[in-house]
Amino acid sequence: MSAKAGYRATADFKPPALNNQQAVLPWLARLSLGTGVFFSGFVLFEPGPYEILMLALLCLWLLSGLRLSIHALTLLLLFTLFNIGGVLSIFQMDDLKKAPLYIAVSYFLALTAVFFAAVTESDWRRLQPLFTGYLAAATITGLLGIGGYLNLIPAADLFTLYGRAKGAFQDPNVFGPFLILPINWCIYQVLTRPFNKSLLYWALFLILTLAVLLSFSRAAWGMFAMSLLFIPALLFLRSTDQRLRGKIILISVTVTILLALALVIALQIPQISYIFYQRARLEQDYDSARTGRFARHWLGLLLSMEKPFGIGPLEFGPMFGEDTHNIWLKALLDYGWLGFVAFIILTILTLAFGFRLMLRERPWQPYLLCTYIAFIAHILIGNVIDIDHWRHFYLLIGIIWGCAGLEHRYQQQLRTDHRSPLKILGN
């Protein structure tokens, strides 16, 4: 059986009928996953509902027999090495301050990535509640950010910071990037569904786009531009249907023109135009000043050569006046060379898995494609911001590794059973 034929079989597969008791458990499992991801969009204080719920889910799923494959175990090993580097870095500190708690949170988030990888690999259909919960969270927190910025809701100041929308997050620079994966999903649905079945996704796309604009996050703007460019381009390359290709071109051009016009109109509002032009500059004063961000990056790199075990979590800011704002430098100084090497290997493997699989015809391919584009964007902005405690970043990693595990099982099934590869879909 060819891989393409195998895909058709998996796509058409319908699981056997279940009795009422058997049907309830998978439904509860999907509900728990969607609910867990949903709360990742609300981080006004820490620990938040997400941490509490995810800790409960981790325990319940493990007690229920969740299995870790070689992919999930490899991911766990790399994250463990990363955080062992953080523990060694703590021993370089005279005053521990909040460093132990910081590393504990880092490892907890790492465990969530392993959890998402394991549940995805065990049944690809669990990706749907993950994306549904994420999209719902992004929509609500996006509306809170918009409503707060426009002063349309009570306690509007709670959802803004420094004149920028931040939704139910503590920082606009986290709020904006959080919205990128659901934006990717909306773009994918708009391009691949008939118009009358994509109206909801059009509406959600517009809401999330406005929220990203009002976050005034340069990183989020760049990520948004990547999504608009790469998702249509990849769908165009993958498709052999000329009508679909024509639709992709038409929608892409139309959306680009409409967004440009909408931006021009929005810039007529003084409040928006002032912050937009301030934020739109490629280089801010705090980037290029004598002791600015880029100068601190160089000084931090020199310091990492002298301190192979790192200087301790959260120590760079007090020493240099600002945090590292660079995930690679942060890995070097907060997690030492051991953590840095583990993170480099983890990043390379995640990029390799996604690149190899994102255009293969599989039922889980749409989820992987959207996640992979979002992951690349996060890695790129990691050069100017710290992303090691972003909850949704670990979800992206978990989904990609879970899909890699699905593909591994799929290929194994093809080699061992030429009759049907359906067993990899889970029960």
C-alpha positions as CSV (number, residue, x, y, z in Angstrom):
1,M,0.0,0.0,0.0
2,S,1.4,3.4,-0.9
3,A,1.6,6.2,1.6
4,K,-1.0,8.2,-0.3
5,A,-3.4,5.2,-0.3
6,G,-2.8,4.8,3.3
7,Y,-3.7,8.4,3.9
8,R,-7.0,7.9,2.1
9,A,-7.7,5.0,4.3
10,T,-6.9,6.8,7.5
11,A,-8.9,9.9,6.4
12,D,-12.0,7.7,5.7
13,F,-11.6,5.6,8.8
14,K,-14.5,5.6,11.2
15,P,-13.9,4.0,14.6
16,P,-16.2,1.1,15.7
17,A,-19.4,1.9,17.5
18,L,-19.0,2.3,21.3
19,N,-21.5,1.7,24.0
20,N,-22.5,4.6,26.2
21,Q,-19.9,4.0,28.9
22,Q,-17.1,3.6,26.3
23,A,-18.2,6.8,24.5
24,V,-18.2,8.9,27.7
25,L,-14.6,8.4,28.5
26,P,-13.1,9.7,25.2
27,W,-15.5,12.6,25.4
28,L,-14.3,13.5,28.9
29,A,-10.7,13.1,27.8
30,R,-11.2,15.6,24.9
31,L,-13.1,18.0,27.1
32,S,-10.3,18.0,29.7
33,L,-7.7,18.7,27.0
34,G,-9.7,21.5,25.5
35,T,-10.4,23.0,28.9
36,G,-6.8,22.8,29.9
37,V,-5.6,24.6,26.8
38,F,-8.4,27.2,27.2
39,F,-7.0,28.4,30.5
40,S,-3.6,29.1,28.9
41,G,-5.1,32.3,27.6
42,F,-5.6,33.8,31.1
43,V,-2.4,34.7,32.9
44,L,-3.1,37.8,34.9
45,F,-1.5,36.3,38.0
46,E,0.7,33.3,38.8
47,P,0.2,30.6,39.5
48,G,-3.0,30.8,37.4
49,P,-5.8,28.4,36.7
50,Y,-3.8,26.9,33.9
51,E,-1.1,25.6,36.2
52,I,-3.6,24.1,38.7
53,L,-5.6,22.4,36.0
54,M,-2.7,21.1,34.0
55,L,-1.1,19.6,37.2
56,A,-4.4,17.8,37.8
57,L,-4.6,16.6,34.2
58,L,-1.0,15.4,34.3
59,C,-1.7,13.3,37.4
60,L,-5.0,11.9,36.1
61,W,-3.8,11.0,32.7
62,L,-0.7,9.3,34.1
63,L,-2.7,7.4,36.6
64,S,-5.1,6.4,33.7
65,G,-2.2,4.7,31.9
66,L,-0.9,7.4,29.5
67,R,2.1,5.9,27.8
68,L,5.3,7.7,26.8
69,S,6.8,6.6,23.4
70,I,10.4,7.0,22.4
71,H,9.5,10.5,21.0
72,A,7.9,11.6,24.3
73,L,10.8,10.1,26.3
74,T,13.4,11.8,24.1
75,L,11.6,15.1,24.6
76,L,11.5,14.5,28.3
77,L,15.2,13.8,28.4
78,L,16.1,17.0,26.5
79,F,13.9,19.1,28.8
80,T,15.3,17.4,31.9
81,L,18.9,18.2,30.8
82,F,17.8,21.8,30.1
83,N,16.5,22.1,33.6
84,I,19.4,20.3,35.2
85,G,21.5,23.0,33.7
86,G,19.2,25.5,35.5
87,V,19.7,23.7,38.8
88,L,23.4,23.8,38.4
89,S,23.1,27.5,37.6
90,I,21.3,28.0,40.9
91,F,24.4,26.8,42.8
92,Q,26.4,29.7,41.3
93,M,24.2,32.2,43.3
94,D,24.9,33.6,46.7
95,D,21.3,34.5,47.3
96,L,18.8,32.1,45.8
97,K,15.9,34.6,45.7
98,K,13.2,33.1,43.5
99,A,15.5,31.0,41.4
100,P,14.3,27.5,42.7
101,L,10.7,28.5,41.9
102,Y,11.7,29.7,38.5
103,I,13.3,26.4,37.6
104,A,10.4,24.5,39.1
105,V,8.0,26.4,36.8
106,S,10.4,25.7,33.8
107,Y,10.3,22.0,34.4
108,F,6.5,22.0,35.0
109,L,6.0,23.7,31.6
110,A,8.4,21.1,30.1
111,L,6.2,18.3,31.4
112,T,3.2,19.9,29.8
113,A,5.0,19.7,26.4
114,V,5.7,16.0,27.0
115,F,2.1,15.5,28.0
116,F,0.8,17.2,24.9
117,A,3.1,15.1,22.8
118,A,2.0,11.9,24.4
119,V,-1.8,12.5,24.1
120,T,-1.4,13.7,20.5
121,E,0.6,10.6,19.5
122,S,-1.9,8.2,21.2
123,D,-4.8,9.6,19.1
124,W,-4.5,12.3,16.5
125,R,-8.2,13.3,17.0
126,R,-7.3,14.9,20.3
127,L,-5.7,17.7,18.3
128,Q,-9.2,19.0,17.6
129,P,-10.2,19.8,21.2
130,L,-6.7,21.3,21.7
131,F,-7.2,23.7,18.8
132,T,-10.8,24.4,19.8
133,G,-9.8,25.3,23.4
134,Y,-7.0,27.4,22.1
135,L,-9.1,29.3,19.6
136,A,-11.8,30.0,22.2
137,A,-9.2,31.3,24.6
138,A,-7.6,33.5,22.0
139,T,-11.0,34.9,20.9
140,I,-12.0,35.8,24.5
141,T,-8.7,37.3,25.6
142,G,-8.5,39.1,22.2
143,L,-11.9,40.7,22.8
144,L,-10.8,41.6,26.3
145,G,-7.7,43.3,24.9
146,I,-9.7,45.2,22.2
147,G,-12.4,46.1,24.7
148,G,-9.9,47.3,27.2
149,Y,-8.0,49.4,24.6
150,L,-11.1,51.0,23.3
151,N,-12.5,51.4,26.8
152,L,-15.6,49.5,26.0
153,I,-15.7,47.2,29.0
154,P,-15.6,47.6,32.8
155,A,-12.1,47.6,34.4
156,A,-10.6,48.4,31.0
157,D,-7.2,49.2,32.5
158,L,-6.9,45.6,33.6
159,F,-6.5,44.5,30.0
160,T,-4.1,47.2,28.8
161,L,-0.5,48.2,29.7
162,Y,1.4,51.3,28.6
163,G,-1.4,52.2,26.1
164,R,-1.2,48.7,24.5
165,A,-3.8,45.9,24.6
166,K,-2.6,42.9,26.6
167,G,-5.9,40.9,27.1
168,A,-5.8,38.6,30.0
169,F,-2.0,38.5,30.1
170,Q,0.6,40.4,32.1
171,D,2.5,41.7,29.0
172,P,1.4,42.8,25.5
173,N,4.5,41.1,24.1
174,V,3.1,37.7,25.2
175,F,-0.5,38.5,24.4
176,G,0.3,39.2,20.7
177,P,2.3,36.0,20.0
178,F,-0.3,33.9,21.8
179,L,-2.8,34.8,19.1
180,I,-0.6,33.6,16.2
181,L,-1.5,29.9,16.2
182,P,-5.3,30.5,16.2
183,I,-4.8,33.1,13.4
184,N,-2.9,30.4,11.4
185,W,-5.8,28.0,12.0
186,C,-8.3,30.6,10.8
187,I,-6.2,31.4,7.7
188,Y,-6.1,27.6,6.9
189,Q,-9.8,27.2,7.3
190,V,-10.7,30.2,5.2
191,L,-8.5,29.1,2.4
192,T,-9.6,25.4,2.3
193,R,-13.3,25.6,3.2
194,P,-16.2,26.8,1.0
195,F,-17.1,30.4,1.7
196,N,-20.4,29.7,3.4
197,K,-18.7,27.3,5.8
198,S,-15.8,29.6,6.7
199,L,-17.8,32.7,7.8
200,L,-17.1,32.0,11.5
201,Y,-13.3,31.8,10.8
202,W,-13.5,35.0,8.8
203,A,-15.0,36.7,11.8
204,L,-12.5,35.2,14.2
205,F,-9.6,36.1,11.9
206,L,-10.7,39.8,11.9
207,I,-11.0,39.9,15.7
208,L,-7.6,38.3,16.3
209,T,-6.0,40.5,13.7
210,L,-7.3,43.7,15.4
211,A,-6.1,42.3,18.7
212,V,-2.6,41.7,17.3
213,L,-2.5,45.3,15.9
214,L,-3.6,46.8,19.2
215,S,-1.0,44.8,21.1
216,F,1.6,47.0,19.4
217,S,4.0,44.1,19.6
218,R,6.6,44.3,16.9
219,A,7.3,40.6,17.3
220,A,3.6,39.7,16.9
221,W,3.3,41.9,13.8
222,G,6.2,40.1,12.2
223,M,4.8,36.7,13.2
224,F,1.4,37.8,11.7
225,A,3.1,38.8,8.4
226,M,4.8,35.3,8.3
227,S,1.5,33.6,8.7
228,L,-0.1,35.6,5.9
229,L,2.8,34.7,3.6
230,F,3.7,31.1,4.4
231,I,0.4,29.4,5.0
232,P,-1.1,30.4,1.6
233,A,2.3,29.7,-0.1
234,L,2.5,26.2,1.4
235,L,-1.1,25.4,0.6
236,F,-0.5,26.6,-2.9
237,L,2.6,24.4,-3.3
238,R,0.9,21.3,-1.8
239,S,-2.3,21.5,-3.9
240,T,-2.6,20.2,-7.5
241,D,-6.2,21.6,-7.8
242,Q,-6.0,24.6,-10.0
243,R,-9.3,25.9,-8.7
244,L,-8.0,25.8,-5.1
245,R,-4.8,27.5,-6.2
246,G,-6.8,30.3,-7.9
247,K,-8.9,30.7,-4.7
248,I,-5.8,30.9,-2.6
249,I,-4.3,33.7,-4.8
250,L,-7.6,35.6,-4.9
251,I,-8.2,35.5,-1.2
252,S,-4.6,36.3,-0.3
253,V,-4.5,39.3,-2.6
254,T,-7.9,40.5,-1.4
255,V,-7.1,40.2,2.3
256,T,-3.7,41.9,1.8
257,I,-5.4,44.9,0.1
258,L,-8.2,45.1,2.7
259,L,-5.8,44.9,5.6
260,A,-3.7,47.6,4.1
261,L,-6.8,49.8,3.7
262,A,-7.9,49.0,7.3
263,L,-4.5,50.0,8.6
264,V,-4.5,53.3,6.7
265,I,-7.9,54.1,8.2
266,A,-6.8,53.0,11.7
267,L,-3.7,55.3,11.5
268,Q,-6.1,58.3,11.1
269,I,-6.9,57.8,14.8
270,P,-4.2,59.8,16.7
271,Q,-4.1,57.4,19.7
272,I,-3.3,54.5,17.4
273,S,-1.0,56.3,14.9
274,Y,1.3,57.7,17.7
275,I,2.0,54.4,19.3
276,F,2.1,52.6,16.0
277,Y,4.9,54.8,14.6
278,Q,6.7,54.6,17.8
279,R,6.6,50.8,17.9
280,A,7.1,50.4,14.1
281,R,10.6,51.6,14.2
282,L,12.9,48.6,13.6
283,E,15.3,49.7,16.2
284,Q,14.3,51.4,19.5
285,D,16.4,53.6,21.7
286,Y,16.7,50.8,24.2
287,D,18.0,48.5,21.5
288,S,21.0,50.4,20.3
289,A,22.0,52.7,23.2
290,R,25.5,52.3,24.7
291,T,24.1,50.0,27.3
292,G,21.1,49.0,25.2
293,R,19.7,45.5,24.5
294,F,22.2,44.6,21.8
295,A,25.2,45.8,23.9
296,R,23.9,43.8,26.8
297,H,23.7,40.7,24.5
298,W,27.4,41.1,23.7
299,L,28.3,41.6,27.4
300,G,26.2,38.6,28.3
301,L,27.9,36.4,25.7
302,L,31.3,37.3,27.1
303,L,30.1,36.6,30.6
304,S,28.8,33.1,29.5
305,M,32.4,32.3,28.4
306,E,33.6,32.8,31.9
307,K,30.6,31.1,33.6
308,P,30.0,27.7,31.9
309,F,27.4,26.8,34.6
310,G,25.6,30.1,34.2
311,I,25.0,32.9,36.6
312,G,21.6,31.8,38.0
313,P,18.0,32.4,36.8
314,L,16.9,36.0,36.8
315,E,20.3,37.3,37.7
316,F,21.1,39.0,34.3
317,G,18.5,41.8,34.9
318,P,19.8,43.0,38.2
319,M,23.4,42.9,36.8
320,F,22.8,44.8,33.6
321,G,19.6,46.7,34.2
322,E,17.3,44.7,31.9
323,D,16.5,41.1,31.2
324,T,18.4,39.2,28.4
325,H,15.5,39.5,25.9
326,N,17.2,36.7,23.9
327,I,16.3,33.1,24.4
328,W,19.8,31.8,23.4
329,L,21.6,34.1,25.8
330,K,19.1,33.3,28.5
331,A,19.7,29.6,28.0
332,L,23.4,30.2,28.4
333,L,23.2,32.3,31.5
334,D,20.2,30.9,33.3
335,Y,20.6,27.3,32.4
336,G,24.4,27.1,31.7
337,W,26.1,25.5,28.7
338,L,24.4,22.2,29.5
339,G,21.0,23.8,29.2
340,F,22.0,25.8,26.1
341,V,23.2,22.6,24.3
342,A,20.0,20.7,25.3
343,F,17.8,23.6,24.0
344,I,19.8,23.8,20.7
345,I,19.3,20.1,20.1
346,L,15.6,20.3,21.0
347,T,15.1,23.2,18.6
348,I,16.9,21.6,15.8
349,L,15.0,18.3,16.2
350,T,11.6,20.1,16.4
351,L,12.4,22.1,13.2
352,A,13.5,19.0,11.4
353,F,10.5,17.0,12.4
354,G,8.1,19.7,11.3
355,F,9.9,20.4,8.1
356,R,9.9,16.7,7.1
357,L,6.2,16.2,7.9
358,M,4.3,19.4,7.3
359,L,3.3,18.7,3.7
360,R,2.6,14.9,4.0
361,E,-1.0,13.9,3.3
362,R,-2.1,12.9,6.8
363,P,-5.3,13.6,8.8
364,W,-3.2,15.6,11.3
365,Q,-1.4,17.6,8.6
366,P,-3.5,20.8,8.9
367,Y,-2.8,21.0,12.7
368,L,0.9,20.3,12.2
369,L,1.3,22.9,9.4
370,C,-0.3,25.7,11.4
371,T,1.7,24.7,14.5
372,Y,5.0,24.5,12.7
373,I,4.6,28.0,11.1
374,A,3.8,29.4,14.6
375,F,6.8,27.5,16.1
376,I,9.3,28.9,13.5
377,A,7.9,32.4,14.2
378,H,8.5,31.9,18.0
379,I,12.0,30.7,17.5
380,L,12.8,33.8,15.3
381,I,11.4,36.3,17.9
382,G,13.4,34.4,20.5
383,N,16.3,36.5,19.3
384,V,14.7,39.6,20.9
385,I,12.6,38.2,23.7
386,D,12.6,35.5,26.3
387,I,10.1,32.7,25.6
388,D,11.2,30.0,28.1
389,H,8.1,30.6,30.3
390,W,5.5,31.1,27.6
391,R,2.9,28.4,28.2
392,H,1.7,28.2,24.6
393,F,5.3,27.7,23.4
394,Y,5.4,24.4,25.1
395,L,2.1,23.4,23.5
396,L,3.6,24.1,20.1
397,I,6.5,21.8,20.8
398,G,4.3,19.1,22.2
399,I,2.1,19.1,19.1
400,I,5.0,18.9,16.7
401,W,6.6,16.0,18.6
402,G,3.3,14.2,18.9
403,C,2.8,14.4,15.2
404,A,6.3,13.1,14.7
405,G,5.4,10.2,16.9
406,L,2.2,9.6,14.9
407,E,4.2,9.5,11.6
408,H,6.7,7.0,13.2
409,R,3.8,4.7,14.2
410,Y,2.2,5.1,10.8
411,Q,5.4,4.1,8.9
412,Q,5.9,1.2,11.3
413,Q,2.4,0.0,10.6
414,L,2.8,0.3,6.9
415,R,6.0,-1.9,7.1
416,T,4.5,-4.5,9.3
417,D,0.9,-4.7,8.1
418,H,0.2,-4.2,4.4
419,R,-3.5,-4.7,4.9
420,S,-4.3,-1.6,6.9
421,P,-2.5,1.2,8.7
422,L,-5.6,2.2,10.7
423,K,-4.4,1.1,14.1
424,I,-2.2,4.1,14.5
425,L,-5.3,6.3,14.9
426,G,-6.0,5.3,18.4
427,N,-9.2,4.1,19.9
